[in-house]
Amino acid sequence: MSESSSGVNTLTGSFPKSHSSQCSDLRVTRTPLSVDQSPDSGLVATPLPSSRFRFVSWRRLEQCDVTGDQLTCPRVREGPSDEELFQREGDDLCLERGRRRRREEEEGQRWEDRLQENWENCLELNLSYQGLGDPFQKENFLRILRRLIRVEKLQLVDNSLTNLSSVRLPRCRMLNLQRNHLLCLRQLPKLPAVEHLSLSENAIGSLGGLGALGVSPLRSLNLSRNPVTFTQDYRARVFLCLPKLEILDGIPKLPEDSLPTRLQFPETTRMCNIL
């Protein structure tokens, strides 16, 4: 940037830096900029007025009376603490202090905040694409899930979730866990009332734990694009564990999905023992 004879700052260089140079250190948080064009000075970069709110959740805004059950697709990901925000280039000690302070703040969360969140009264909620990259963000996300005691329809798409076994959703009838990182069915939450369950594009490799869904009124199950779908007699085994199931991977139950006789009764050997 240089200064012209009129005393106005102008940008020098017609080409910006390469993308790789701008993103060489992902730990550095840059303030969003807006570009204004002046008639005689070219492009001028200025911070966006809303940049100071980029890590603020709706319930921390002043004069905001909106509750969680009034939001259909809320952004619930927690932002970094003040120490983490301003010490991104510092040592690990500064980062650990920031995490410790955040835990203390969460433990001492005011009752007014819990009332404003009001997750207990949500009936339909979409918490997809939250971008849970840090451990404290995942802990806060699980805290919210444990409070969804009345939710009936829940979307949790693409959140990199790995284990929800500590969560219970007593009234959930439809749950979408597409594109997460679940490794087995035992990592699912407790779902006593689930009717429609989508688990496509995870990393489920076996049918272990599938029987736990047998006590629920499950009507449709989607396990497509999981390694388990390559199991021999996959569809027949699923319908054996879930006799009330009507649709598997978007396909209704077919006559050939009945369990083969060789799986119900092992083949008898044709060899005879001569004593």
C-alpha positions as CSV (number, residue, x, y, z in Angstrom):
1,M,0.0,0.0,0.0
2,S,1.4,3.4,-1.0
3,E,0.3,7.0,-0.5
4,S,-0.5,9.1,-3.6
5,S,0.1,12.8,-4.0
6,S,-3.5,13.5,-2.8
7,G,-2.6,11.9,0.6
8,V,-5.0,8.9,-0.1
9,N,-3.8,5.3,0.6
10,T,-3.9,3.0,-2.4
11,L,-3.2,-0.7,-2.8
12,T,-0.1,-1.7,-4.8
13,G,0.2,-4.9,-6.7
14,S,-2.6,-6.1,-9.0
15,F,-2.6,-9.8,-7.9
16,P,-3.4,-11.1,-4.4
17,K,-1.2,-13.7,-2.7
18,S,-1.8,-17.3,-3.6
19,H,-4.4,-19.3,-1.8
20,S,-1.7,-21.6,-0.3
21,S,0.1,-18.7,1.3
22,Q,-3.1,-17.3,2.8
23,C,-4.0,-20.6,4.3
24,S,-0.5,-21.8,5.3
25,D,-1.4,-21.5,9.0
26,L,-5.0,-22.4,9.7
27,R,-4.6,-21.6,13.4
28,V,-4.5,-17.9,12.7
29,T,-8.0,-16.3,12.9
30,R,-8.4,-13.4,10.5
31,T,-11.0,-10.7,10.9
32,P,-13.4,-10.6,8.0
33,L,-12.9,-7.6,5.7
34,S,-15.2,-5.7,3.4
35,V,-13.8,-4.1,0.3
36,D,-15.0,-0.6,-0.5
37,Q,-14.2,1.1,-3.8
38,S,-13.3,4.8,-3.7
39,P,-13.5,6.9,-6.9
40,D,-9.9,8.0,-6.6
41,S,-8.2,5.7,-4.2
42,G,-8.9,2.2,-5.5
43,L,-9.8,-0.6,-3.1
44,V,-9.8,-0.1,0.7
45,A,-10.1,-3.0,3.1
46,T,-12.1,-2.4,6.3
47,P,-13.3,-4.8,9.0
48,L,-17.0,-5.8,8.7
49,P,-19.2,-4.1,11.4
50,S,-20.5,-7.5,12.4
51,S,-17.1,-9.3,12.8
52,R,-17.2,-8.9,16.6
53,F,-20.3,-11.1,16.7
54,R,-18.9,-14.0,14.6
55,F,-18.4,-16.2,17.7
56,V,-21.5,-15.1,19.6
57,S,-24.5,-17.3,19.9
58,W,-28.0,-15.9,19.7
59,R,-28.7,-16.2,23.5
60,R,-25.7,-14.0,24.3
61,L,-26.9,-11.1,22.3
62,E,-28.3,-8.1,24.3
63,Q,-32.1,-7.7,24.3
64,C,-32.7,-11.1,22.7
65,D,-35.7,-13.0,24.0
66,V,-35.6,-15.8,21.4
67,T,-35.7,-19.3,23.0
68,G,-34.2,-22.5,21.6
69,D,-37.6,-24.1,20.8
70,Q,-38.4,-21.2,18.5
71,L,-35.4,-21.9,16.3
72,T,-35.6,-24.5,13.6
73,C,-31.9,-24.6,12.5
74,P,-29.9,-22.9,15.3
75,R,-26.2,-22.5,15.3
76,V,-25.1,-24.0,18.6
77,R,-21.4,-24.4,18.1
78,E,-19.4,-22.7,20.8
79,G,-16.8,-20.1,19.8
80,P,-13.3,-20.0,21.3
81,S,-12.7,-18.3,24.6
82,D,-11.0,-14.9,24.8
83,E,-7.7,-16.5,25.6
84,E,-7.9,-18.9,22.6
85,L,-9.1,-16.1,20.3
86,F,-6.2,-13.7,21.1
87,Q,-3.5,-16.3,21.8
88,R,-3.8,-18.4,18.7
89,E,-0.1,-17.9,18.1
90,G,0.9,-18.4,21.7
91,D,2.1,-21.5,23.5
92,D,0.0,-24.5,24.6
93,L,-0.2,-23.1,28.1
94,C,-2.3,-20.2,27.0
95,L,-4.6,-22.5,25.1
96,E,-5.0,-24.8,28.1
97,R,-5.9,-21.8,30.3
98,G,-8.5,-20.8,27.8
99,R,-10.1,-24.3,27.8
100,R,-10.0,-24.4,31.6
101,R,-11.8,-21.0,31.9
102,R,-14.4,-22.2,29.4
103,R,-15.1,-25.3,31.4
104,E,-15.5,-23.2,34.5
105,E,-18.0,-20.9,32.7
106,E,-20.0,-23.8,31.5
107,E,-20.2,-25.3,35.0
108,G,-21.4,-22.0,36.4
109,Q,-23.9,-21.4,33.6
110,R,-26.7,-19.2,34.8
111,W,-30.2,-20.6,35.2
112,E,-31.5,-17.8,33.0
113,D,-29.3,-19.1,30.1
114,R,-30.8,-22.6,30.5
115,L,-34.3,-21.1,30.4
116,Q,-33.6,-19.2,27.3
117,E,-32.1,-22.3,25.5
118,N,-35.2,-24.2,26.5
119,W,-34.1,-27.4,24.6
120,E,-36.4,-29.5,26.7
121,N,-39.5,-28.1,24.8
122,C,-38.1,-28.6,21.3
123,L,-40.2,-30.9,19.1
124,E,-38.4,-30.6,15.8
125,L,-34.8,-29.5,15.5
126,N,-32.0,-29.4,12.8
127,L,-28.5,-29.3,14.3
128,S,-26.7,-30.3,11.1
129,Y,-23.4,-28.9,9.8
130,Q,-22.2,-27.5,13.1
131,G,-18.5,-27.9,12.4
132,L,-17.5,-29.4,15.8
133,G,-13.8,-29.2,15.5
134,D,-12.7,-28.8,19.2
135,P,-13.4,-31.0,22.2
136,F,-15.2,-28.3,24.1
137,Q,-17.6,-27.8,21.1
138,K,-18.4,-31.6,21.1
139,E,-19.0,-31.6,24.8
140,N,-21.4,-28.7,24.5
141,F,-23.2,-30.4,21.7
142,L,-23.7,-33.6,23.7
143,R,-24.9,-31.4,26.6
144,I,-27.6,-30.0,24.3
145,L,-28.6,-33.5,23.0
146,R,-29.1,-34.8,26.5
147,R,-31.7,-32.1,27.1
148,L,-33.8,-33.0,24.0
149,I,-36.3,-35.0,26.0
150,R,-39.3,-34.1,23.9
151,V,-37.8,-33.8,20.4
152,E,-39.6,-36.0,17.8
153,K,-37.7,-35.1,14.6
154,L,-34.0,-34.5,14.8
155,Q,-31.4,-33.9,12.0
156,L,-27.7,-34.4,12.9
157,V,-26.2,-34.6,9.4
158,D,-22.4,-34.1,8.9
159,N,-21.3,-33.4,12.4
160,S,-18.4,-35.8,12.7
161,L,-20.1,-37.6,15.6
162,T,-18.5,-40.7,16.9
163,N,-20.3,-41.9,20.0
164,L,-23.8,-41.0,21.2
165,S,-24.4,-43.9,23.6
166,S,-24.6,-41.5,26.6
167,V,-27.6,-39.7,25.0
168,R,-31.2,-40.8,25.4
169,L,-34.0,-39.5,23.1
170,P,-37.2,-40.9,24.6
171,R,-39.7,-39.4,22.1
172,C,-37.6,-39.2,18.9
173,R,-39.5,-40.8,16.0
174,M,-37.2,-39.7,13.2
175,L,-33.4,-39.4,13.5
176,N,-31.0,-38.5,10.7
177,L,-27.4,-39.3,11.4
178,Q,-26.2,-39.3,7.8
179,R,-22.5,-38.5,7.1
180,N,-21.0,-39.0,10.6
181,H,-18.2,-41.2,12.0
182,L,-20.1,-43.9,13.8
183,L,-18.2,-47.2,13.8
184,C,-20.9,-49.5,15.2
185,L,-24.5,-49.6,16.1
186,R,-23.7,-49.6,19.8
187,Q,-22.7,-46.0,19.5
188,L,-26.2,-45.0,18.8
189,P,-28.3,-43.1,21.4
190,K,-31.1,-44.8,23.2
191,L,-34.1,-44.6,20.9
192,P,-37.1,-46.4,22.4
193,A,-39.7,-44.6,20.1
194,V,-37.8,-44.3,16.8
195,E,-39.7,-45.2,13.6
196,H,-37.3,-43.8,10.9
197,L,-33.5,-44.0,11.3
198,S,-31.0,-42.9,8.7
199,L,-27.3,-44.0,9.2
200,S,-26.1,-43.7,5.7
201,E,-22.5,-42.7,4.9
202,N,-21.0,-43.6,8.3
203,A,-18.3,-46.3,9.0
204,I,-20.5,-49.1,10.5
205,G,-18.8,-52.4,9.8
206,S,-21.0,-54.9,11.6
207,L,-24.6,-55.6,12.7
208,G,-23.6,-55.9,16.4
209,G,-26.0,-54.0,18.6
210,L,-28.8,-54.1,16.0
211,G,-31.0,-56.1,18.3
212,A,-31.3,-53.2,20.7
213,L,-33.5,-51.5,18.1
214,G,-35.9,-54.5,18.1
215,V,-37.8,-53.1,21.1
216,S,-38.6,-49.9,19.2
217,P,-41.3,-49.5,16.5
218,L,-38.7,-49.1,13.8
219,R,-40.3,-49.1,10.3
220,S,-37.5,-47.8,8.1
221,L,-33.7,-48.1,8.4
222,N,-31.0,-46.7,6.0
223,L,-27.5,-48.2,6.3
224,S,-26.4,-47.5,2.7
225,R,-22.8,-46.6,2.0
226,N,-21.6,-48.4,5.1
227,P,-19.1,-51.3,5.0
228,V,-21.7,-53.5,6.7
229,T,-23.8,-53.6,3.5
230,F,-21.2,-55.9,2.0
231,T,-21.8,-58.6,4.6
232,Q,-23.1,-61.8,3.2
233,D,-26.9,-62.1,3.4
234,Y,-26.9,-58.5,4.7
235,R,-30.6,-57.8,4.1
236,A,-31.8,-61.1,5.4
237,R,-29.8,-60.7,8.6
238,V,-31.2,-57.2,9.2
239,F,-34.8,-58.4,8.8
240,L,-34.1,-61.3,11.1
241,C,-33.0,-59.0,13.9
242,L,-35.8,-56.5,13.1
243,P,-39.0,-58.5,12.1
244,K,-41.1,-55.3,12.3
245,L,-38.9,-53.5,9.8
246,E,-40.7,-52.5,6.5
247,I,-38.0,-50.6,4.5
248,L,-34.2,-51.1,4.4
249,D,-32.0,-48.7,2.5
250,G,-35.0,-47.3,0.7
251,I,-36.2,-50.7,-0.6
252,P,-39.3,-52.4,0.9
253,K,-38.9,-55.9,2.2
254,L,-38.8,-58.4,-0.6
255,P,-39.6,-62.2,-0.6
256,E,-35.9,-63.0,-1.2
257,D,-35.0,-61.1,2.0
258,S,-36.3,-64.0,4.0
259,L,-33.5,-65.7,5.8
260,P,-32.0,-68.5,3.8
261,T,-32.5,-72.0,5.3
262,R,-28.8,-72.6,5.5
263,L,-28.6,-69.7,8.0
264,Q,-31.5,-70.9,10.1
265,F,-30.4,-74.5,10.1
266,P,-26.8,-75.3,9.4
267,E,-26.2,-77.8,6.7
268,T,-25.9,-81.4,7.9
269,T,-22.7,-83.1,6.9
270,R,-22.9,-85.9,4.4
271,M,-20.0,-87.7,6.1
272,C,-20.5,-90.7,8.3
273,N,-18.3,-91.8,11.1
274,I,-17.4,-95.5,11.0
275,L,-16.7,-96.7,14.5
